[in-house]
Amino acid sequence: MPRARSIALLVGLLVLCFAVAAIGGVSTAEGIREWYPTLDKPPWTPPNWAFGPIWTTLYTLMAVSAWLIARTENPGSALGFWGLQLAFNAAWSPIFFAWQQTGLALVVITALWAAIVATIVTFRSRSGLAAALLAPYLAWVTLAWTLNAWIWWFNG
């Protein structure tokens, strides 16, 4: 792949990932200020200031990971799983924060977790680095799953 096309692809994937981040940011703003602070949360809940830097890093890693795969031969099915996880990612924030549907959000984050695992497994056969770049994302979504489950269970 020519260098200019490769750079354009990376930029496009970064834009796509950060568009999903923007959806999350817009849909969570009011819920984070008004609803989320009132919830019973587990003791391992990260401080609010940590979410921005962590998600910025994770979206960057997601884009680079997909970029590495997109540069391989016939990346279609592998990128299909990546797109699926990104769609679940985009859906979770509005469901949880804007609609305050913690049970439905738990179903979506479970599907997100499974889609990330499928993406890692699929990417691993093409690029160990691309798969490894998604490991922190899987770890963070696992933590987010526990937070979502706790909030659903203890807040009704």
N, C-alpha and C positions, 0 to 999 in steps of 0.2 A: 504494500500500500504506500503510495507516495506520501512524503512527510507532511505536506500541506493538508492533504485529505485526512491523515491520521490526527493531526492537531485539531482540525475542524470537527472530527468525530468526537474527540475528547471534550472539546468545548460544548458540543451539543449534548453529550451525556451529562456533563456538569449542569448545564442549563435545565435539563429535564429533572435531574435530582433536586435541584434547588427550587424548581417550580413546585414539586411535591412538598418541599420544606415550607414554601410560602403558603400553600394550602393549609398545612398544619398550623402555621403561625397565625394566619387569619382566623381559622376556625377555633383556635384555642384561646385567643386573647381574653374574651369575656369570661369564659369558664375558669380560666386560671386565676383571674382576679377575684371572682365572686363565689363560684361554686367549689372549686378544688380545695381552697383553704379550709372549708367547713367539714371536709371529709375526715373520717377516721382512717389513718394511713399507717402502714407498718413501720417499725422502727428503722428499717434499712432504706427508707425512702431517701433518695439523694436530695440535696438542697436544690431549690429552684434555680439558682444561678448556674448549676452544672449542666442543665439540659441543653442550653444553646451551644456551648463549645463542643459538647459530646455529639450532638446531632450534626453540627457542621462538619466535624471530623468523619462521622459515619457516612454522610451523604457524599463526601469527597471520595472516601474509600469505595463506596458502591459504584460511583461513576468510573473510577480508575479500573476497578475489577471488570466491569462490563466492557470498558474500552479494550482491555487486554484480550477478552474473549472475542469481541467484534472484529479484531484484527486476525483471528484464526480463520481457517478454511471452513465454510458452511457453519456459521455460528448460530443459525436460526433457532433450533430447539433449546439450546443452552440459554440464549437471550430471551426466549419465551418464558422460562421460569423466572428469570430476572425481572421481566416486565410484570409478571403476575405478582411477585412479592412487592414491587413498587406500587402496584394498584392497591393491594391490601394495606400497605403503609399509608397511602394517601387517604384511604377510607377510614382508618382507625381514629385519627384525631377528631374529625367532625362528629363521629358516632359517640366517642367518649366525652369530649369536652363540650361540644355545641348541643348535642341532643341529650347528653347525660344518660345514655343507655349503656350502663356498665356491663350488663349481661351480654348484649349483642356485641359490644366492644371486645369482650372476652372471647367470643366465637371468632371474631375477625382477627384478633391478635394470635389466636391459636392457628388459624389458617396462614397468617403471615409467617409465624415461626416455621410451619411445615414447608412453606414456599421457599424460605431462606435455606432450610436444610436441603431441599431438592436442588436449589440453585448451586449451593456449595458442592454437592455430589456431582452435579452435571459439569460444573466448571472444573472440578478436580481432574477430570479425565482430559482436559485440554490445557490447563495451566494451574499448577500448584500455587503459584503466587496469587492468581485471581481468586482462587478458593480461599486462601489464607487471609486475603484482605477483607473477606466477609465474616471472619470469625469474631471480631469485636462487635459487629452488628448483631450477630446471633446471640452473643453474650448479653448485650444491652436489651434486646427484645425479650430474652429469657427473664431478665430482671423486670422489665416492663410488664411481662405476663404475670409475674408474682404480685406486682403492685396492683394491676387490674383485678386479679382474682381476689386479693385481700379487700380491695375497695368494694367489689361486687358483694362479697360475702358479708362484710361487716357494716355496710351502709345501705343494704337493701336495694 
